[in-house]
Amino acid sequence: MIHSSAKIGNNVVLGEHVVIEENVEIGDDAEIGHHVIIKKDTKIGNRVQVGDLSVLGKTTSKNKKMARKPGAALTPLVIEDDVRIGCSTVLYRNLLLKQGAFVGDLTSIREKVEVGEDSIIGRNVIVETNTIIGRRVTVQTGCYVTADMIIEDEVFIGPCVSTSNDKYMGAGNYQYQGPIIKRGAKIGNNATLLPGITIYEDAIIGAGAVVTKDVAAQRTAVGNPARIIK
């Protein structure tokens, strides 16, 4: 089903049973897989590839218990040129994927998120709301990127890294703040980053480390709790 108000560019390939809602825009030479749903107002650039069974431009939802309700008015999902999106992904409104970004299979990226040029968001990754990811960042398989997080350019995050933004686990007396990871830092497999900490430029976090406080630039931290080593 293609809504009559949709604008589809030249040489676009659409798979079987694609749904394109009102006011969607798709640029030239895009490839849209089978059973993809593109929600209203979504903007897709040139040469974008979207895998089968993905949902683009999903709206938010809520219940009574949620501490922070999503806003009712969200800008459209915008996907710039040359972006690659895997199969069975869920991408929300108010999300910007900049040119050349890659999103792996089974990944979900929430609203109020920006992903920079040529960054890789790997397979089965969750990126929560109000998060900024810089240019040429790598987030590998199975990571949990919490809300309210800043990841600067050229950061590497290994598989299954977990981050958090709520120091008191739902008690409601803490301003949400995820970790801040500065340019060029590297985070090893299965590391855990606690709320509000800063990993400074070119620092290295060892595999399995539990980071409870800031790590200075060009230092290496390992262990639980993480400690600086020479």
Secondary structure, 3 states (H helix, E strand, C coil): CECCCCEECCCCEECCCCEECCCCEECCCCEECCCCEECCCCEECCCCEECCCCEEEECCCCCCCCCCCCCCCCCCCEECCCCEECCCCEEECCEEECCCCEECCCCEECCCEEECCCCEECCCCEECCCEEECCCCEECCCCEECCCCEECCCCEECCCCEECCCCCCCCCCCCCCCCEECCCCEECCCCEECCCCEECCCCEECCCCEECCCECCCCEEECCCCEEEC
